[in-house]
Amino acid sequence: MKAIRIIEPRKMSVVEMDAPLCGTGEVLVRMKYVGFCGSDLNTYRGLNTMALMPVIPGHEIGGEIVGMGPDVPPTLRKGMTVTVNPYTSCGVCPACRSRRYNACEHNETLGVQRNGAMRELIALPWQKVIPVGDITPEHAALIEPMSVGFHAVSRAQAVDTDVVMIIGCGMVGVGAVIRSLLRGAKVIACDVDDEKLAIVKRLGADFTINSAKENVHERLMEITDSMGPNIVIEAVGSPQTYQMAVNEVAFCGRVICIGYSKKDVEFTTKYFVQKELDIRGSRNALPEDFDGVIRYLNKYNPPYDVLISGIVKPEEAEAAMQQWDAAPAKVFRILVDFDSK
């Protein structure tokens, strides 16, 4: 079968490999569409220190069940459109004992610490395979990154009286915008790209700020009557955006950290104490976050045309990655089409 492999930094190729066998308790999924995410881009750049190398990337999946081994429950059937929970959990570490399996100390994510889904077929434990109802395989590939944003809003414990600022309007940020709106919060979206801000405005964000063109602090004071947002979700992963989150959050506010900064970050730590901040990490997603995204996509009709930047064949994947590498702000989501021949 055909697979995409990142061999070394900035070198990707299409390879042939044996099709997997479906063992006890496993489901065989045929890939329809698989998304490239920011971690795949960083692996391609050689900046993802957690990534296996060489590695088959990919964990944003829209596929179809084509086979099942023994001991798979009847709720999963051939022909179902599915997505996949791409994380592992050991069951014994402190996170798992707290039932926060998304933050397992020994987690291995598909496409990062183990080979991922950029291939025609993959065999997975049935517990990781999630039916998506009437959502198309193409759109199902958006569920995992949106669920990461959904999880961040759960970590923030956002409610309808909150003002939520989301820094970074990629697919994860979009998920955070959507779930904040679903919870009734007032949403302020911040990014450096007007096209991405237009998308989240179309999704319902109450306010947008282009931090490359506007004075963020002044705009926030104007929007919030000089109070500041009481929740800030950082979905970029840069020293500047981390500092912005701490500096701009309201007194007694909550800062939710999703992005991984590649450089050390200097903070004015007096704000931690003076503002009595809650600073919380948010990692991956829980099954209920996947369920929330699936319910949202089955009920609403988001603008898929702008959420998907492009669809390419496996042989075109390296060129697409090169273009994304050259202009990261202009790409929302690239899907690889394993379905058409």
Residue frames relative to the residue before (quaternion, step in Angstrom):
aa qw qx qy qz dx dy dz
M 1.0000 0.0000 0.0000 0.0000 0.00 0.00 0.00
K 0.5382 -0.6366 0.4666 0.2954 3.53 -1.31 0.45
A 0.0398 0.7839 -0.6180 0.0445 3.58 -1.06 0.83
I 0.3374 -0.6994 0.5895 0.2224 3.55 -1.30 0.45
R 0.0424 -0.8095 0.5854 -0.0112 3.56 -0.85 0.95
I 0.2813 -0.6904 0.6369 0.1962 3.55 -1.09 0.81
I 0.2549 -0.8195 0.5015 0.1094 3.54 -0.37 1.28
E 0.7480 -0.1404 0.1380 0.6339 3.53 1.03 -0.90
P 0.7242 -0.4189 0.2680 0.4777 3.62 -1.15 0.21
R 0.8639 0.0225 -0.0967 0.4938 3.50 -0.95 1.17
K 0.6479 0.4324 -0.3587 0.5144 3.55 1.08 0.75
M 0.0543 0.7931 -0.5957 0.1145 3.56 -0.57 1.24
S 0.0071 0.8086 -0.5883 0.0113 3.56 -1.08 0.66
V 0.4214 -0.6421 0.5684 0.2950 3.54 -1.35 0.31
V 0.0631 -0.8128 0.5788 -0.0196 3.56 -0.75 1.09
E 0.3818 -0.6712 0.5775 0.2651 3.54 -1.33 0.30
M 0.0612 0.7862 -0.6122 0.0583 3.57 -0.98 0.84
D 0.6307 -0.5450 0.3920 0.3892 3.55 -1.24 0.40
A 0.4940 -0.6311 0.5068 0.3175 3.56 -1.10 0.68
P 0.4880 -0.6815 0.4508 0.3068 3.63 -0.97 0.73
L 0.3939 -0.6603 0.5804 0.2682 3.53 -1.30 0.43
C 0.3893 -0.7216 0.5318 0.2120 3.55 -1.13 0.70
G 0.1751 -0.8293 0.5263 0.0684 3.58 -0.38 1.24
T 0.7501 -0.3568 0.2938 0.4731 3.53 -1.34 -0.14
G 0.8343 0.1627 -0.1443 0.5066 3.56 -0.88 0.98
E 0.6223 0.5496 -0.3397 0.4420 3.58 1.24 0.21
V 0.2542 -0.7312 0.6179 0.1380 3.50 -1.33 0.56
L 0.2899 -0.7402 0.5826 0.1694 3.56 -0.98 0.88
V 0.0873 -0.8095 0.5806 -0.0061 3.55 -0.65 1.18
R 0.2577 -0.7306 0.6132 0.1542 3.54 -0.94 0.96
M 0.3984 -0.7223 0.5157 0.2316 3.53 -0.78 1.06
K 0.1948 -0.7372 0.6360 0.1185 3.51 -1.10 0.86
Y 0.7747 -0.0901 0.1027 0.6174 3.54 0.79 -1.12
V 0.0485 -0.7738 0.6314 0.0145 3.56 -1.05 0.84
G 0.3167 -0.7796 0.5158 0.1609 3.57 -0.83 1.01
F 0.3578 -0.6556 0.6163 0.2496 3.50 -1.29 0.59
C 0.1186 -0.7986 0.5869 0.0610 3.59 -0.87 0.92
G 0.7464 -0.4146 0.2825 0.4372 3.55 -1.33 0.04
S 0.6337 0.5201 -0.3454 0.4568 3.59 1.04 -0.66
D 0.6137 0.5276 -0.3458 0.4747 3.60 1.11 -0.63
L 0.6307 0.5232 -0.3300 0.4686 3.57 1.01 -0.80
N 0.6831 0.4749 -0.2969 0.4687 3.58 0.91 -0.86
T 0.5968 0.5304 -0.3632 0.4802 3.59 1.11 -0.58
Y 0.6455 0.5170 -0.3091 0.4695 3.58 0.95 -0.89
R 0.6900 0.4688 -0.2721 0.4797 3.60 1.03 -0.76
G 0.4690 -0.6741 0.4445 0.3578 3.58 1.23 -0.37
L 0.5459 0.6452 -0.3696 0.3861 3.58 1.26 0.35
N 0.5998 0.5594 -0.3656 0.4400 3.59 1.25 -0.16
T 0.2418 -0.8247 0.4981 0.1154 3.56 -0.08 1.32
M 0.6453 0.5259 -0.3255 0.4484 3.60 1.22 -0.35
A 0.6017 0.6340 -0.3414 0.3455 3.58 1.22 -0.43
L 0.4779 -0.6038 0.5724 0.2817 3.48 -1.23 0.77
M 0.0006 0.7972 -0.6037 -0.0063 3.59 -1.07 0.62
P 0.4743 -0.2646 -0.8217 0.1729 1.59 -1.46 2.03
V 0.1263 -0.8052 0.5784 0.0345 3.56 -1.19 0.53
I 0.3629 -0.6417 0.6214 0.2651 3.52 -1.26 0.55
P 0.2811 -0.7903 0.5153 0.1757 3.64 -0.45 1.11
G 0.5907 0.6577 -0.3899 0.2577 3.51 -1.35 -0.29
H 0.2076 0.7624 -0.6008 0.1215 3.56 -0.83 1.03
E 0.5716 0.5383 -0.4000 0.4728 3.59 1.23 0.34
I 0.0014 0.8954 -0.4284 0.1215 3.49 0.17 1.41
G 0.0113 0.7171 -0.6963 -0.0286 3.47 -1.22 0.77
G 0.1570 0.8264 -0.5161 0.1617 3.58 -0.34 1.20
E 0.3746 -0.6976 0.5652 0.2315 3.52 -1.38 -0.17
I 0.4414 -0.6719 0.5256 0.2783 3.56 -0.98 0.84
V 0.0362 -0.8166 0.5760 -0.0047 3.57 -0.76 1.05
G 0.8139 0.0448 -0.0351 0.5781 3.61 1.22 -0.10
M 0.1076 -0.7913 0.6003 0.0438 3.54 -1.23 0.51
G 0.3662 -0.7055 0.5627 0.2270 3.52 -1.10 0.74
P 0.7114 -0.4062 0.3223 0.4744 3.58 -1.26 -0.12
D 0.8303 0.2795 -0.1976 0.4399 3.55 -1.35 0.44
V 0.4502 0.6200 -0.5010 0.4023 3.57 1.04 0.78
P 0.4677 -0.7082 0.4357 0.2998 3.64 -0.68 0.98
P 0.5969 -0.6185 0.3863 0.3346 3.59 -1.13 0.64
T 0.4995 0.6471 -0.4341 0.3786 3.61 1.24 -0.07
L 0.6866 0.3772 -0.2621 0.5636 3.57 1.28 -0.33
R 0.0061 0.8190 -0.5693 0.0715 3.57 -0.76 1.10
K 0.6121 -0.5372 0.4330 0.3863 3.53 -1.22 0.52
G 0.7668 0.3532 -0.2807 0.4565 3.52 -1.09 0.82
M 0.5232 0.6368 -0.4206 0.3793 3.59 1.23 -0.24
T 0.3599 -0.6653 0.6050 0.2486 3.55 -1.17 0.67
V 0.0071 -0.8220 0.5648 -0.0730 3.55 -0.79 1.07
T 0.1891 -0.6769 0.6764 0.2201 3.45 -1.47 0.11
V 0.3892 -0.7322 0.5241 0.1942 3.58 -1.28 0.05
N 0.3358 -0.6577 0.6328 0.2330 3.53 -1.17 0.72
P 0.2178 -0.8655 0.4406 0.0964 3.60 -0.18 1.28
Y 0.5909 0.6045 -0.3548 0.3994 3.61 1.25 0.03
T 0.2976 -0.7169 0.5923 0.2160 3.54 -1.27 0.39
S 0.0952 -0.7736 0.6203 0.0875 3.55 -1.27 0.29
C 0.4367 -0.7393 0.4595 0.2272 3.55 -0.90 0.98
G 0.4118 -0.7422 0.4425 0.2894 3.58 1.17 -0.53
V 0.7699 0.3665 -0.1948 0.4847 3.63 1.17 -0.27
C 0.5628 0.6036 -0.4041 0.3945 3.63 1.17 -0.30
P 0.7060 -0.4627 0.2972 0.4463 3.64 -1.17 0.24
A 0.6393 0.5238 -0.3376 0.4504 3.61 0.97 -0.77
C 0.6832 0.4817 -0.2908 0.4655 3.56 0.87 -0.94
R 0.6347 0.5223 -0.3375 0.4588 3.59 1.01 -0.72
S 0.6743 0.4485 -0.2823 0.5143 3.57 1.22 -0.48
R 0.4561 -0.7060 0.4145 0.3489 3.58 1.38 0.13
R 0.4984 0.5866 -0.4577 0.4450 3.57 1.16 0.66
Y 0.0721 -0.8717 0.4846 0.0069 3.50 0.69 1.24
N 0.5585 0.6217 -0.3787 0.3977 3.59 1.17 -0.49
A 0.7451 0.3667 -0.1938 0.5224 3.57 1.16 -0.61
C 0.1698 0.8181 -0.5310 0.1414 3.60 1.14 0.54
E 0.5262 -0.6580 0.4502 0.2958 3.54 -0.92 0.98
H 0.7769 0.3214 -0.1511 0.5200 3.57 1.09 -0.71
N 0.2166 0.8157 -0.5070 0.1753 3.57 1.21 0.51
E 0.0501 -0.7437 0.6648 0.0489 3.53 -1.22 0.71
T 0.2042 -0.8011 0.5569 0.0800 3.55 -0.46 1.25
L 0.5568 -0.5890 0.4690 0.3508 3.55 -1.08 0.76
G 0.8198 0.2443 -0.1908 0.4815 3.54 -0.95 0.92
V 0.7009 0.3870 -0.2678 0.5360 3.59 1.27 -0.05
Q 0.8218 0.1292 -0.0592 0.5518 3.59 0.23 -1.24
R 0.7683 0.1394 -0.1272 0.6116 3.60 1.28 -0.11
N 0.6714 -0.5158 0.3419 0.4079 3.55 -1.19 0.47
G 0.3345 -0.7999 0.4832 0.1215 3.50 -0.93 1.02
A 0.7640 -0.4563 0.3097 0.3348 3.50 -1.38 -0.42
M 0.4729 0.6628 -0.4667 0.3454 3.62 1.16 0.16
R 0.5391 0.5521 -0.4277 0.4707 3.53 0.58 1.28
E 0.6613 -0.5578 0.3281 0.3793 3.54 -1.16 0.42
L 0.8090 0.0859 -0.0111 0.5815 3.59 1.02 -0.80
I 0.0231 0.7786 -0.6271 -0.0010 3.54 -1.16 0.62
A 0.2626 -0.7404 0.5998 0.1517 3.57 -1.08 0.82
L 0.0096 -0.8204 0.5670 -0.0729 3.55 -0.78 1.11
P 0.5823 -0.5346 0.4521 0.4132 3.60 -1.18 0.40
W 0.5639 -0.6463 0.3856 0.3401 3.58 -0.86 0.90
Q 0.6020 0.5917 -0.3612 0.3962 3.58 1.12 -0.64
K 0.6835 0.4951 -0.2789 0.4582 3.60 1.21 -0.47
V 0.6229 0.5490 -0.3235 0.4538 3.58 1.28 -0.19
I 0.1091 -0.8361 0.5371 -0.0228 3.56 -0.60 1.21
P 0.3270 -0.7340 0.5581 0.2068 3.63 -0.56 1.08
V 0.2441 -0.8130 0.5201 0.0946 3.58 -1.00 0.85
G 0.5296 -0.6472 0.4166 0.3565 3.60 1.19 0.24
D 0.8225 -0.2500 0.1984 0.4708 3.54 -0.95 -0.93
I 0.4203 0.6933 -0.4824 0.3317 3.60 1.23 0.14
T 0.4602 -0.6851 0.4878 0.2846 3.60 -0.93 0.85
P 0.6276 -0.5324 0.3908 0.4121 3.63 -1.15 0.42
E 0.6118 0.5585 -0.3486 0.4384 3.59 1.03 -0.75
H 0.7273 0.4165 -0.2375 0.4910 3.56 0.86 -0.94
A 0.5716 0.5947 -0.3787 0.4197 3.60 1.15 -0.52
A 0.5999 0.5766 -0.3586 0.4232 3.60 1.16 -0.53
L 0.6319 0.5258 -0.3344 0.4609 3.61 1.25 -0.19
I 0.5106 0.7003 -0.4090 0.2855 3.59 1.20 -0.39
E 0.6762 0.5167 -0.3250 0.4126 3.62 0.76 -0.95
P 0.7066 0.4342 -0.3190 0.4588 3.68 0.67 -0.85
M 0.6284 0.5176 -0.3489 0.4643 3.60 1.03 -0.66
S 0.6288 0.5473 -0.3436 0.4325 3.60 1.03 -0.72
V 0.5874 0.5584 -0.3716 0.4528 3.60 1.14 -0.55
G 0.6583 0.4827 -0.2995 0.4940 3.59 1.04 -0.76
F 0.6053 0.5421 -0.3478 0.4677 3.59 1.06 -0.73
H 0.6637 0.5151 -0.3129 0.4430 3.57 0.92 -0.91
A 0.6248 0.5483 -0.3441 0.4365 3.60 1.00 -0.78
V 0.6494 0.5034 -0.3164 0.4741 3.59 1.02 -0.76
S 0.6123 0.5202 -0.3445 0.4857 3.60 1.09 -0.62
R 0.6378 0.5171 -0.3243 0.4696 3.59 0.99 -0.81
A 0.6684 0.4967 -0.2921 0.4703 3.57 1.12 -0.71
Q 0.2714 -0.7792 0.5084 0.2466 3.58 1.27 -0.40
A 0.1604 0.8348 -0.5082 0.1378 3.55 1.05 0.84
V 0.0470 -0.7733 0.6323 0.0057 3.54 -1.10 0.84
D 0.7451 -0.4690 0.2635 0.3941 3.54 -1.33 0.14
T 0.6515 0.4960 -0.3305 0.4693 3.61 1.20 -0.18
D 0.5637 0.6301 -0.3741 0.3812 3.61 1.26 -0.08
V 0.2451 -0.6834 0.6602 0.1926 3.48 -1.41 0.41
V 0.0968 -0.8270 0.5538 -0.0084 3.57 -0.46 1.25
M 0.1384 -0.7573 0.6347 0.0675 3.54 -0.89 1.03
I 0.1135 -0.7852 0.6074 0.0400 3.56 -0.82 1.03
I 0.1697 -0.7860 0.5909 0.0654 3.56 -0.65 1.16
G 0.7705 0.2493 -0.2257 0.5416 3.55 -0.47 1.23
C 0.0446 -0.8420 0.5364 -0.0364 3.56 -0.40 1.27
G 0.2333 0.7171 -0.5986 0.2702 3.53 0.78 1.11
M 0.7836 -0.3370 0.2140 0.4760 3.57 -1.24 -0.24
V 0.6259 0.5137 -0.3425 0.4765 3.61 1.04 -0.68
G 0.6539 0.5070 -0.3041 0.4721 3.57 0.96 -0.87
V 0.6030 0.5482 -0.3479 0.4635 3.57 1.07 -0.72
G 0.6416 0.5200 -0.3206 0.4639 3.57 0.96 -0.84
A 0.6582 0.5000 -0.3056 0.4727 3.58 1.01 -0.81
V 0.6183 0.5311 -0.3416 0.4680 3.59 1.02 -0.75
I 0.6856 0.5021 -0.2945 0.4372 3.58 0.79 -1.04
R 0.7185 0.4369 -0.2935 0.4547 3.60 0.74 -0.93
S 0.5930 0.5486 -0.3734 0.4560 3.60 1.08 -0.58
L 0.6589 0.4956 -0.3013 0.4789 3.57 1.00 -0.83
L 0.6363 0.5310 -0.3308 0.4514 3.58 1.00 -0.80
R 0.6928 0.4467 -0.2710 0.4971 3.58 1.15 -0.60
G 0.5828 -0.6432 0.3464 0.3559 3.56 1.25 0.13
A 0.4521 0.7024 -0.4459 0.3217 3.59 1.24 0.11
K 0.4651 -0.5996 0.5574 0.3367 3.54 -1.34 0.31
V 0.1694 -0.8309 0.5288 0.0350 3.58 -0.70 1.10
I 0.0896 -0.7483 0.6569 0.0227 3.51 -1.01 1.03
A 0.1188 -0.8054 0.5793 0.0402 3.61 -0.60 1.13
C 0.0980 -0.8048 0.5854 0.0027 3.55 -0.92 0.98
D 0.1801 0.7569 -0.6094 0.1523 3.56 -0.91 0.96
V 0.4906 -0.6486 0.4881 0.3167 3.58 -1.31 0.07
D 0.6906 0.4631 -0.2544 0.4940 3.58 1.31 -0.12
D 0.4255 -0.7353 0.4709 0.2378 3.57 -0.63 1.13
E 0.6231 0.5492 -0.3545 0.4295 3.61 1.04 -0.68
K 0.6615 0.4839 -0.3088 0.4827 3.59 0.96 -0.80
L 0.6394 0.5152 -0.3302 0.4655 3.58 1.01 -0.74
A 0.6205 0.5325 -0.3420 0.4631 3.59 1.06 -0.67
I 0.6321 0.5343 -0.3324 0.4523 3.58 1.05 -0.74
V 0.7076 0.4383 -0.2872 0.4741 3.61 0.80 -0.92
K 0.5773 0.5475 -0.3795 0.4722 3.58 1.15 -0.46
R 0.6424 0.5175 -0.3061 0.4752 3.56 1.03 -0.82
L 0.6643 0.4966 -0.2955 0.4741 3.57 1.13 -0.65
G 0.6836 -0.5176 0.2771 0.4335 3.59 1.24 -0.22
A 0.3673 0.7293 -0.5070 0.2761 3.63 1.21 0.05
D 0.4691 -0.7089 0.4560 0.2636 3.57 -0.88 0.95
F 0.7976 0.0374 0.0174 0.6017 3.57 1.04 -0.83
T 0.1183 -0.7658 0.6248 0.0959 3.57 -1.22 0.53
I 0.1154 -0.7710 0.6247 0.0446 3.54 -1.19 0.73
N 0.2110 -0.7339 0.6313 0.1358 3.58 -0.90 0.95
S 0.2852 -0.8147 0.4835 0.1454 3.56 -0.21 1.30
A 0.6013 0.5435 -0.3683 0.4553 3.61 1.25 -0.19
K 0.7716 0.3474 -0.1677 0.5059 3.58 1.21 -0.47
E 0.7688 0.3332 -0.1612 0.5215 3.57 1.14 -0.58
N 0.4948 -0.6032 0.5273 0.3366 3.53 -1.30 0.38
V 0.3619 -0.7817 0.4648 0.2047 3.55 -0.24 1.30
H 0.6675 0.5133 -0.3163 0.4370 3.58 0.83 -0.93
E 0.6742 0.4971 -0.3066 0.4522 3.58 0.85 -0.92
R 0.6542 0.5085 -0.3165 0.4618 3.58 0.97 -0.83
L 0.6569 0.5074 -0.3185 0.4578 3.58 0.97 -0.81
M 0.6403 0.5156 -0.3321 0.4624 3.57 0.99 -0.77
E 0.6368 0.5292 -0.3155 0.4635 3.56 1.06 -0.77
I 0.7056 0.4794 -0.2639 0.4502 3.58 0.88 -1.01
T 0.7978 0.3383 -0.1379 0.4796 3.59 0.94 -0.92
D 0.4786 -0.6767 0.4343 0.3528 3.61 1.22 0.32
S 0.6853 -0.5332 0.2506 0.4282 3.54 1.00 1.03
M 0.4986 0.6601 -0.4267 0.3655 3.59 1.21 0.36
G 0.3551 -0.7030 0.5258 0.3212 3.58 0.96 -0.88
P 0.5598 -0.5860 0.4502 0.3748 3.60 -1.17 0.40
N 0.3703 -0.7512 0.4925 0.2368 3.59 -0.87 0.83
I 0.7248 0.2193 -0.2153 0.6165 3.58 1.34 0.03
V 0.0125 -0.7620 0.6474 0.0127 3.57 -1.02 0.87
I 0.1371 -0.7798 0.6088 0.0494 3.56 -0.83 1.06
E 0.2084 -0.7888 0.5726 0.0801 3.56 -0.60 1.21
A 0.0493 0.8243 -0.5561 0.0941 3.57 -0.46 1.25
V 0.5128 0.6191 -0.4243 0.4168 3.57 1.08 0.78
G 0.2209 -0.7924 0.5323 0.1999 3.54 0.63 -1.18
S 0.5325 0.5698 -0.4613 0.4230 3.58 0.72 1.07
P 0.6305 -0.5327 0.3804 0.4172 3.63 -1.11 0.46
Q 0.6586 0.5334 -0.3225 0.4216 3.58 0.93 -0.86
T 0.7084 0.4505 -0.2769 0.4675 3.59 0.90 -0.87
Y 0.5971 0.5316 -0.3678 0.4750 3.59 1.10 -0.53
Q 0.6607 0.4930 -0.3078 0.4750 3.57 0.94 -0.86
M 0.6180 0.5428 -0.3376 0.4576 3.58 1.02 -0.78
A 0.6445 0.5394 -0.3280 0.4315 3.58 0.91 -0.88
V 0.7054 0.4507 -0.2671 0.4775 3.59 0.84 -0.95
N 0.6738 0.5125 -0.3002 0.4395 3.56 0.95 -0.86
E 0.7800 0.3976 -0.1834 0.4470 3.58 0.90 -0.92
V 0.5413 0.6191 -0.4289 0.3738 3.63 1.10 -0.37
A 0.5587 -0.6260 0.4324 0.3302 3.57 -1.10 0.71
F 0.6382 -0.4781 0.4250 0.4283 3.53 -1.30 0.24
C 0.8257 0.1141 -0.1598 0.5289 3.56 -0.99 0.99
G 0.4094 0.7233 -0.4584 0.3149 3.57 1.15 0.62
R 0.4250 -0.6751 0.5477 0.2524 3.50 -1.42 -0.01
V 0.1387 -0.7617 0.6299 0.0610 3.56 -0.95 0.98
I 0.1191 -0.7942 0.5951 0.0306 3.56 -0.72 1.12
C 0.1892 -0.8190 0.5400 0.0432 3.55 -0.63 1.20
I 0.0609 -0.7934 0.6056 0.0081 3.58 -0.67 1.16
G 0.7163 0.4967 -0.2656 0.4119 3.55 0.81 -1.04
Y 0.3387 -0.6966 0.5941 0.2170 3.54 -1.24 0.62
S 0.2539 -0.7546 0.5833 0.1610 3.59 -0.64 1.06
K 0.3868 -0.7344 0.5145 0.2154 3.58 -0.92 0.93
K 0.7279 0.3175 -0.2018 0.5733 3.57 1.32 -0.19
D 0.6038 -0.5384 0.4368 0.3934 3.54 -1.27 0.40
V 0.2599 -0.7695 0.5708 0.1204 3.55 -1.12 0.76
E 0.2432 -0.7534 0.5951 0.1383 3.57 -0.92 0.97
F 0.1129 -0.8043 0.5822 0.0361 3.56 -0.83 1.02
T 0.3948 -0.6178 0.6102 0.3001 3.51 -1.32 0.44
T 0.2176 -0.8589 0.4465 0.1249 3.53 0.20 1.31
K 0.4903 0.6507 -0.4538 0.3608 3.60 1.17 -0.23
Y 0.6067 0.5652 -0.3643 0.4240 3.59 1.11 -0.59
F 0.5655 0.5872 -0.3962 0.4224 3.59 1.09 -0.60
V 0.7376 0.4129 -0.2094 0.4916 3.55 0.95 -0.98
Q 0.6853 0.5011 -0.3042 0.4322 3.58 0.74 -1.04
K 0.7423 0.3875 -0.2178 0.5014 3.56 0.96 -0.86
E 0.2644 -0.7787 0.5099 0.2525 3.57 1.32 -0.26
L 0.0963 0.8600 -0.4890 0.1092 3.52 0.82 1.11
D 0.2637 -0.6602 0.6670 0.2227 3.49 -1.38 0.41
I 0.0351 -0.7880 0.6145 -0.0159 3.58 -0.61 1.17
R 0.0047 -0.8389 0.5374 -0.0861 3.55 -0.43 1.27
G 0.3717 -0.6902 0.5727 0.2397 3.53 -1.06 0.76
S 0.1002 -0.7621 0.6350 0.0774 3.54 -1.27 0.44
R 0.0046 -0.8324 0.5496 -0.0714 3.53 -0.50 1.22
N 0.8583 0.0091 -0.0210 0.5126 3.56 -0.95 0.93
A 0.4344 -0.6781 0.5216 0.2819 3.61 -1.02 -0.74
L 0.4043 -0.6845 0.5570 0.2402 3.52 -1.30 0.48
P 0.6880 -0.4775 0.3273 0.4376 3.62 -1.17 0.34
E 0.6549 0.5175 -0.3322 0.4393 3.61 0.97 -0.74
D 0.6006 0.5391 -0.3643 0.4647 3.60 1.19 -0.46
F 0.6099 0.5212 -0.3376 0.4923 3.58 1.06 -0.75
D 0.6562 0.5186 -0.3124 0.4504 3.57 0.90 -0.94
G 0.6433 0.5342 -0.3231 0.4431 3.57 0.99 -0.81
V 0.6567 0.4942 -0.3109 0.4773 3.58 0.95 -0.85
I 0.6493 0.5217 -0.3216 0.4503 3.59 0.92 -0.88
R 0.6474 0.5021 -0.3239 0.4732 3.58 0.95 -0.81
Y 0.6428 0.5266 -0.3220 0.4537 3.57 0.98 -0.85
L 0.7092 0.4605 -0.2760 0.4569 3.60 0.79 -0.99
N 0.6476 0.5060 -0.3237 0.4689 3.60 1.10 -0.60
K 0.7090 0.4571 -0.2523 0.4739 3.59 1.14 -0.62
Y 0.7880 0.2700 -0.1215 0.5398 3.56 0.95 -0.89
N 0.3205 -0.7286 0.5689 0.2070 3.55 -1.29 0.10
P 0.1078 -0.8251 0.5517 0.0566 3.60 0.26 1.21
P 0.6019 -0.5942 0.3928 0.3611 3.61 -1.19 0.42
Y 0.1763 -0.8291 0.5247 0.0787 3.55 0.30 1.29
D 0.5900 0.6110 -0.3696 0.3767 3.58 1.08 -0.68
V 0.7438 0.3573 -0.2256 0.5180 3.59 1.08 -0.61
L 0.5974 0.5662 -0.3689 0.4318 3.60 1.19 -0.35
I 0.7214 0.3440 -0.2201 0.5593 3.59 1.19 -0.49
S 0.3057 -0.7946 0.5013 0.1545 3.57 -0.43 1.25
G 0.7937 -0.1739 0.1363 0.5667 3.56 1.05 -0.67
I 0.2196 -0.7377 0.6231 0.1390 3.54 -1.29 0.50
V 0.0380 -0.8219 0.5671 -0.0375 3.57 -0.71 1.10
K 0.5030 -0.5997 0.5215 0.3398 3.53 -1.30 0.34
P 0.6777 -0.4938 0.3327 0.4316 3.62 -1.15 0.38
E 0.6642 0.5167 -0.3074 0.4442 3.58 1.01 -0.82
E 0.6873 0.4617 -0.2705 0.4911 3.58 1.25 -0.37
A 0.4401 0.7478 -0.4264 0.2554 3.57 1.30 -0.18
E 0.6627 0.5060 -0.3317 0.4413 3.60 0.88 -0.82
A 0.6428 0.5095 -0.3284 0.4684 3.60 0.95 -0.78
A 0.6413 0.5173 -0.3219 0.4664 3.58 1.02 -0.79
M 0.6517 0.5073 -0.3118 0.4698 3.57 1.00 -0.81
Q 0.6211 0.5367 -0.3359 0.4619 3.59 1.03 -0.72
Q 0.6558 0.5022 -0.3080 0.4720 3.58 0.99 -0.82
W 0.6437 0.5091 -0.3153 0.4765 3.57 1.03 -0.81
D 0.6273 0.5437 -0.3234 0.4543 3.57 1.00 -0.84
A 0.6946 0.4849 -0.2694 0.4582 3.57 0.99 -0.85
A 0.8087 0.0949 -0.0196 0.5802 3.61 1.06 -0.71
P 0.0764 -0.8656 0.4924 0.0495 3.61 0.59 1.14
A 0.6454 0.5481 -0.3379 0.4110 3.61 1.01 -0.68
K 0.6963 0.5024 -0.2676 0.4372 3.58 1.18 -0.51
V 0.6661 0.4734 -0.3024 0.4907 3.59 1.25 -0.02
F 0.2540 -0.7605 0.5804 0.1424 3.56 -0.89 0.97
R 0.7527 -0.2444 0.1787 0.5846 3.57 0.62 -1.12
I 0.1700 -0.7456 0.6377 0.0918 3.53 -1.00 0.94
L 0.1464 -0.7773 0.6084 0.0652 3.55 -0.88 1.02
V 0.2623 -0.7253 0.6127 0.1725 3.55 -1.13 0.75
D 0.2889 -0.7801 0.5433 0.1133 3.52 -0.76 1.18
F 0.0870 -0.8006 0.5927 0.0087 3.55 -0.48 1.27
D 0.5503 0.6768 -0.3520 0.3394 3.56 1.32 -0.16
S 0.7491 0.3802 -0.2212 0.4954 3.58 0.77 -1.00
K 0.3441 -0.7497 0.5363 0.1786 3.52 -1.07 0.76
